[in-house]
């Protein structure tokens, strides 16, 4: 609030702004985090960056998702196919759709199991010109039962329900495997965010791994220790998706890149 006040009334009075900022912040050198990177700055001379770091770290999206998006962006090449499993409203797919401007023949396929959330994904897909399907991706072709949660991204199968699932009414959704979806392309970036079904998605894509068609996998949090083992068996290097450090743990955002 104070910083907003300073911006509004003192933006055109730099000397007064500097004095007030010095009174509020002090005049000191700091190392705040910007997108998980420690930046050396002065609290007065680079006050804008200091405020930005606070904004970023107060927002889960800016703090956790933007670094991942930037890291994934570095992997995109001409003729890549981006497969978004557990797309929700399609934030990642919308982001990747922008690469069509600079890269040739980028293809995007988004899958969302929640019928209600899919209606909004479909609107975004039409606007940004990518493919979307109201399908639950798993390791088999059948019908799965899901339970809704307090927010749209907490939509889990009955066996994976948690305290976040408040509605006991189940919703039946058809499931498929990525191998049966006829995903085109020989260079696939696979993103998975499916609330406990991650290993089943990987197993359902086994033939794509065997054919060396998947070059990178991003998993937005996992708890099953079989997931790293599965990816290592197909010669992937594993790292923290935010920091790109080779150390990672259960629950982190995992990035796997084909060696």
HELIX and SHEET records of a PDB file:
HELIX    1   1 UNK A    2  UNK A   10  1                                   9    
HELIX    2   2 UNK A   14  UNK A   25  1                                  12    
HELIX    3   3 UNK A   47  UNK A   57  1                                  11    
HELIX    4   4 UNK A   60  UNK A   60  1                                   1    
HELIX    5   5 UNK A   61  UNK A   65  3                                   5    
HELIX    6   6 UNK A   66  UNK A   73  1                                   8    
HELIX    7   7 UNK A   91  UNK A   97  1                                   7    
HELIX    8   8 UNK A   98  UNK A  101  5                                   4    
HELIX    9   9 UNK A  115  UNK A  128  1                                  14    
HELIX   10  10 UNK A  158  UNK A  160  5                                   3    
HELIX   11  11 UNK A  178  UNK A  181  5                                   4    
HELIX   12  12 UNK A  198  UNK A  204  1                                   7    
HELIX   13  13 UNK A  206  UNK A  210  1                                   5    
HELIX   14  14 UNK A  226  UNK A  233  1                                   8    
SHEET    1   A 2 UNK A  29  UNK A  34  0                                        
SHEET    2   A 2 UNK A  37  UNK A  42 -1                                        
SHEET    1   B 7 UNK A 131  UNK A 133  0                                        
SHEET    2   B 7 UNK A 107  UNK A 111  1                                        
SHEET    3   B 7 UNK A  81  UNK A  85  1                                        
SHEET    4   B 7 UNK A 188  UNK A 192  1                                        
SHEET    5   B 7 UNK A 214  UNK A 220  1                                        
SHEET    6   B 7 UNK A 253  UNK A 258 -1                                        
SHEET    7   B 7 UNK A 236  UNK A 240 -1                                        
SHEET    1   C 4 UNK A 136  UNK A 137  0                                        
SHEET    2   C 4 UNK A 170  UNK A 176  1                                        
SHEET    3   C 4 UNK A 143  UNK A 147 -1                                        
SHEET    4   C 4 UNK A 156  UNK A 157 -1                                        
END                                                                             
